[in-house]
């Protein structure tokens, strides 16, 4: 289902399922479909959440890219979601723009670096 949603949407955001309990499997589901991790975004979201509570360290939130779709898993707590959106609202427009811009020069350059 997540793979099909990536064919339609620029951004997919989920809330919940990122904790330590056995039923919290959202990050694993996301990691099984993403092609690139977004470690910097994950760090930014964790930093903002940790400013509010040390319990944010128990979140396994996840962010990654499949094709031109950004996927972000947020904690399930409504207060934590609001805190994370304070970060996301500032960067999502630029992230979507980058994902939907084909820079032929950079693609060629990066492909060359990977193959050598």
C-alpha positions as CSV (number, residue, x, y, z in Angstrom):
1,X,0.0,0.0,0.0
2,X,2.8,2.5,0.9
3,X,4.5,1.8,-2.4
4,X,1.3,2.7,-4.3
5,X,0.8,5.9,-2.3
6,X,4.3,6.9,-3.3
7,X,3.2,6.9,-6.9
8,X,0.6,9.5,-6.1
9,X,1.8,11.8,-3.3
10,X,4.8,14.1,-2.9
11,X,4.8,13.6,0.9
12,X,3.4,10.9,3.2
13,X,3.3,11.6,6.9
14,X,2.1,9.0,9.4
15,X,1.7,9.4,13.2
16,X,2.1,6.6,15.7
17,X,3.7,3.2,15.8
18,X,7.2,4.6,16.5
19,X,7.7,3.5,20.1
20,X,9.2,0.5,21.8
21,X,6.2,-1.7,22.2
22,X,5.9,-4.9,20.1
23,X,3.0,-3.3,18.1
24,X,5.1,-0.3,17.1
25,X,6.3,-1.4,13.6
26,X,5.8,1.8,11.5
27,X,9.5,2.5,11.1
28,X,10.2,-1.1,9.9
29,X,7.4,-0.8,7.3
30,X,8.8,2.5,6.1
31,X,12.4,1.2,6.0
32,X,11.3,-1.7,3.8
33,X,10.1,0.7,1.0
34,X,12.4,3.7,1.2
35,X,15.4,4.0,-1.2
36,X,17.2,6.7,0.8
37,X,17.2,7.6,4.5
38,X,16.9,11.2,5.6
39,X,19.1,11.1,8.7
40,X,19.3,14.9,8.9
41,X,15.5,15.3,9.0
42,X,15.2,12.5,11.6
43,X,17.8,14.4,13.7
44,X,16.0,17.7,13.4
45,X,12.7,16.2,14.5
46,X,14.4,14.4,17.4
47,X,16.1,17.6,18.5
48,X,12.9,19.6,18.5
49,X,11.0,16.8,20.4
50,X,13.8,16.5,23.0
51,X,13.5,20.2,23.7
52,X,10.0,19.4,25.1
53,X,10.7,16.1,26.9
54,X,13.4,13.6,27.5
55,X,11.0,10.9,26.6
56,X,11.3,11.9,22.9
57,X,14.5,9.7,23.0
58,X,12.1,6.7,23.0
59,X,10.7,7.6,19.6
60,X,12.0,5.7,16.6
61,X,10.6,8.2,14.1
62,X,11.8,7.6,10.6
63,X,12.2,9.6,7.4
64,X,13.2,8.5,3.9
65,X,12.6,8.9,0.2
66,X,11.1,6.5,-2.3
67,X,11.3,7.9,-5.9
68,X,10.2,11.5,-5.5
69,X,8.1,11.0,-2.4
70,X,9.2,12.0,1.1
71,X,7.9,9.6,3.8
72,X,8.0,10.8,7.5
73,X,6.9,8.7,10.5
74,X,6.0,10.9,13.5
75,X,5.3,9.8,17.1
76,X,1.6,9.2,18.0
77,X,1.3,11.8,20.8
78,X,-0.6,14.8,19.4
79,X,1.8,17.2,21.3
80,X,4.8,15.5,19.7
81,X,3.2,15.7,16.3
82,X,2.7,19.4,16.7
83,X,6.3,19.9,17.8
84,X,7.5,18.0,14.7
85,X,5.3,20.0,12.4
86,X,7.1,23.1,13.6
87,X,10.2,21.7,11.9
88,X,8.4,20.2,8.9
89,X,6.4,23.3,7.9
90,X,9.7,25.2,7.4
91,X,11.4,22.6,5.2
92,X,8.7,20.6,3.4
93,X,8.2,23.0,0.5
94,X,12.0,23.1,-0.3
95,X,12.3,19.3,0.2
96,X,9.4,18.7,-2.3
97,X,10.9,21.1,-4.7
98,X,14.2,19.3,-4.6
99,X,12.6,15.9,-5.1
100,X,10.7,17.1,-8.1
101,X,13.6,18.9,-9.8
102,X,15.6,17.0,-12.3
103,X,19.1,18.4,-12.3
104,X,20.8,16.5,-15.2
105,X,24.2,17.9,-14.3
106,X,24.1,16.6,-10.7
107,X,22.6,13.3,-11.7
108,X,25.4,12.7,-14.2
109,X,28.0,13.9,-11.7
110,X,26.7,11.7,-8.9
111,X,26.3,8.7,-11.1
112,X,30.0,9.1,-12.1
113,X,31.1,9.2,-8.5
114,X,29.1,6.1,-7.6
115,X,30.5,4.0,-10.5
116,X,34.1,4.9,-9.9
